[in-house]
């Protein structure tokens, strides 16, 4: 008798609870591949954890206790910059996995496919960055990191529309705004390999934000709401930071975020 196909929820939960960064990245890409190949059932028989697995390092600090990065051209400054990016990508793995595993049952198969694709991309980004950091004499965990990146997931754990509004459409969209300047700063130091990594990340993040905006529009339609107004309401209610310029209008538009969403928004 053939063994039952494991559920996608159980596979996602196992990866979320993994604490070793390299193992989590590899397992994430395997789950995405297994789902794509039909090796996981569209079933949600286990709950997602409240908190994902975390390695012993880096030490997680609140924003006001994070050390200054130093000048971008110095060795310490370069290491600090790449470590911060690595941490964002590492947490982004968990954010995408949790999106698929927590809300896949109430959404649809395409939703699961899209966010497992995002998770696999984030795992690839993390691996590329960590390898690059080692060439700079550093590694993930060597420096402190921001403690608050999971807060958005916890705040929106009961509302898929709020999660979509905050995570892809605010946090990832902010990456579209800041990455071009970061890319030029990295390139100005002669780090062409690092610049190519950031170019790849920027291209992928446009698609990630577009997944978020597309599924958010579907949620708004189901709620008989106007997408940009619903987004503003949910961001005001659930996001503790600020949505402020400068905005990368062209990248945001390519990702499905017209200026109607974010112009004049103050959170």
Secondary structure, DSSP 8 states (H G I E B T S, - for coil): ------BHHHHHHHHHH---HHHHHHHHHHHHHHHHTT-SBS---S---SS----S-S-EE-GGG------TTSHHHHHHHHHHHHHHHHHHHHHHHHHHHHHTTTS-HHHHHHHHHHHHHHHHHHHHHHHHHHHTT--TTSS-EES-TTHHHHHTTT-HHHHHHHIIIIIIHHHHHHHHHHHHHHHHTT-HHHHHHHHHHHHHHHHHHHHHHHHHHHHHHHTT--HHHHHHHHHHHH--S---S---HHHHHHTT--HHHHTT---
